[in-house]
């Protein structure tokens, strides 16, 4: 199981994910915008409400999250 040390928001719906094993991965989440559970992210202000919960990230005020493992394997 992977754990997030920190996250950095990058323009155009991207995250730079810093994991506790010192790996860094850039994740492009723009492909989620067409999925109903993540449509709220089309408003970029909502995207910035992301919170690092270490085992997952969540968007404050919305019922959506992504696990650290999902972010780890995103581009594989």
N, C-alpha and C positions, 0 to 999 in steps of 0.2 A: 504494500500500500504506500502510495506517494503522499508527501505532505508539502504544502506550500509555505515557504518562508515569507514571501511577499509577492505582490503583483503590481505591475505598472501599466497604466492605460496608455495605449498608443492610438493616434488618430485612425479613423476608418475601421472601427470595431475590432481592434486588435488588443491583445494583452501580452505583456512580457511577464512570464511566470518564472519566479525564482523558487526552486525547490530546496528542501533541506539537505539534499545530497549534493548541493552546489551546482546542479545542472540548471541551465537557463533555456527556456523555450519560448518562442514567439508563436502565438496562436491567433489565427484570423477567424473571428466568430461571425463574420458577415454572412456565412452560409446559413446561420440560424434564423435570420430575419424573416424568411418565408414560412417558418414553422409557427403554428398558432401559439404555442406555449411561449415563444420568444418574440412575438410581433411587437411587444411593448418596447423592444430595443431599437426599433426604427426611429424613435425619438432619442436622439443622442444624449439628452439630459438624463434619461433613464439609465443609459449604459453606464454613466458615471456614478450611479448609486450602488455599484458593486462593492461587496465586502468580502474580505479574505477571512474565511473561517478555518483555514489551515488544511482540513481534509476536503474542503469544497469551497466554492465561491457562491455567493447568493446576491440577488439584487434586492435591496431594501425596498419594501413595500409591494413586492411582486412575489408570486409563488413559483419561483424558478431558481434553479441552481445547477451547477456542474461540478462533478467530483474532481478532485486533484488527479485521480487516475485517468479520467476522461481527458483532461487538459494535457496530461503527460503523453498520451497516445494520439492526440488530435491529428497530427500530420503523418502518421505512419501508415 
